[in-house]
Amino acid sequence: MTKSLYNNSITPIANTETFEGQYEECKNYKTINLSCMTDQDGIIEVIFSRDKTNGIVHQFNVKGSEFLHRTIPVEGFYYYITLENNSGTDQTSLSLFTHLSTFSSNVGKFGYHANLEDNVSIAVGSQSGSFDVQDRNKIVILYEDTATASVDGLDLQFSVDGTNFYPHSTIYPSLNSAGTKRLLVSSVDNLGGVNYIRFENSSAVDTYSNVFITCTTAI
């Protein structure tokens, strides 16, 4: 996965103003992976072109304080990104990032079992450590704990900067046949633009004990 040179921004945009990237070549890639987080509503456009004159436009609405992640198939030789602030209020924060992906199937293993958490407890509403997934398109999650009485799950969270995390989905471990632990194998695709992940205990009552979390990735 390749980070864009000209279609990223962390500079907040004033009301009615537009960030406009620059044309970059994309003909040797399969997808554009877009991520955006800002505090005001707006409109993102991804423009593809064969000649830098006539374009195909994909438009997405941005909601303030909601993480936006999109994967768009390449439809030309060149592309660029625009983001318009049409909210009526100046932005105070912006993280806009674009990556180009070839969907390589090479597996990148990060060394060892339990490389995210190794036999820890995660209390109600608490989080695991974070895992760096920069330049990765797919993660495979291996999870186990001994909270065998719990039927609750974990919130998978995404981040661009490693500090501000936003919910992506809730995953639920299942009790093993012996009834001694809960296990989960899950995968998440199309991670372009997401730099970090972590997990939060979404139970209202149960602490998860003896937690082991392993992340492996495909580039």
N, C-alpha and C positions, 0 to 999 in steps of 0.2 A: 504494500500500500504506500502511496506517495502523497505527501502533504502538498497542497497547493502553494504556489509562490505568491499569488496576487489576490486570492479570493478568500482571505481571512481577515478578521478585524476584532480588536478588543476596545476600540474607541467608541464611546456612546454617541448616538446620533440624536441631534436636536429634532424637535417636532417639525414635520413636513419635509425634512431632509432625507436624502437617500445615500447609502453607501453603494458605490459601484466599483466592482472588481475589474479585472482586465482579462481579455481573451487569453486562454492558455490552450495548448494543444492537448487533445484527449483521445485521438484516434486509435492509440495503442492500448486503451483501457476499456474495461467492460462497464464500470459504474462510477458515478459520482456519489460520494458519501458525505452528506451534509449534516452538521449539527449546529444548533443555535440556542442560546439562552440569553434572554434579556428581560427587563422589568416592564416593558411597554409593548402593546400590540403593534403589529406591522405586517408587511407582505414581503416574502422572499420570492425572487424569480431566478430560475436557472435557465440560461439561454444557451442553446446549442446552435452551431452554424457550420456549414461547409466552406463558406467564403468570407466570414466575418462581416457579412452584410445582411443576408437573409437568415432569419433564425426560427427555431422551434422553442417555445417558451413553456416551462413548467412553473406553476405558481402555487405557493403554500402560504396559508395564514399562520402568523406567529402570535401566540397568546402570551401576554406578560406573565412572567414567573413560571411558565411551563416549558419544560425541555422539549425541543423539537429535533427529531432525528429522521432523516429520509435517505433512501438509497434510490438513485435514479439511473436507469440504463442510459449509456452514452448513445446519442443520436446525431452525431456530427463529428467534424474534425477538430472543432474548437468549442470552448464554453467559457462563460463567465457568470458571476453571481451579483444580484443586487438585493439590497434590503432597504425598504422604505419604512420610515416611522410615520404612521398615519394615526397615532393614538390620541393626539391632542396635547401630549406632554413629552418633554424631553426625556430621553433615556438617561439613566444614571449608571447602568452597567450593560456590557455586551460581551458575549463570547460567541463568535461566528467562525467556524472552521470547516474546511473542505478537504477531502482526501480523494484520490483516484485509486481504484482497485482493479487488479487483474484476477482476483480470486484464486491465487495460488493454493494448491492443496498441501504444500509442504507443512509438516507438523512441527511446531516449535515447542519443545517440552522444557519446562522451567525447573529441571533438576531433580525434584524429589516429591514424595508423598507429603501431604499436609503443608504445602508451600505457602498457604494463606493463613491458616490457623492450625495449631498442633496441640490438641488436647486442652482446650480452654472452656470456660463457661461464658455464655452470652446472656446477660440478664434481660428482663422485659424492656423493650424499647432501646436496647443498646446495640452497638454495631460491631462487626468484625473489623479487622484491619482492611486496608484497601489493596487492590491488585492492579498493577500497571499493565494495561492492554493496548498501549499505543502501537500503532502500525499492525494491529491484529484485526482480522475480519470475523473470527469465530472463536468463542470460548466453550470449553467443555468443563462442567462443574461436577465434582465428586464430593458429596457431603455425607457426614454421619454424626449422630449424637446418641445419647442414652436417655433422652427425654421421652421414654416409651409411653407415658400416660398422656402425652400431648397430641392433639390433632391439629395444632396450629402450624404456621409456616414461617418463611423468611421473605422479606422484601429485598429483591435485587435492585440495587441503586446504581445509577450512572453519574459520572462527573467528567467535566472537561478540564477543570483546574486542580482536582485533587482535594478541594476544600468544600465546595458546594455540590452536594449530591442530591439527585432527584429520582423518585421511584420509577422503575421500569415495569416490574411484574412481581407477583407473589408466587413462590414455589413451595411445594409441600413434600417433605420426606415421608416415606412409607415404612411401616414396621416390617422388620425382617421376619422370616418364617419361624425363627427361634424365639421371637418376642424380646430380644435382648438389646436391640438398637434400632434407630431409624436411619434409612439410607435414601440417597437421591443421586441420580445421574441425570444431568440436564445440559442442554446446549443452547447458546444464543448466537444468532447469525447477524451479519450486517452491522458490525460495530464501528464502521468508519466514522471518525470524528469523536468517538468516545475514548477517553484516555485512561479512566480509572473505573473500577467497579468495587462494590462492597456489599455486605449483607446486613440487614437489621432484623432482630428478633421482633416479629409482628404479633406475638402472643400478648394478651392482656394479663396473663396470670403465670405463665410457665417460664422458668429459667432453663435454657438449653445447656446441658452439661456434657463433658467429654466430647466437645465439638472438634471435628477434623474437617478442614476444607482444602481441597486440592483444585487448582485451576490449570488446565492445559489448553493450548490454543492451536488453531490453524491460521496461518498468516493470511 
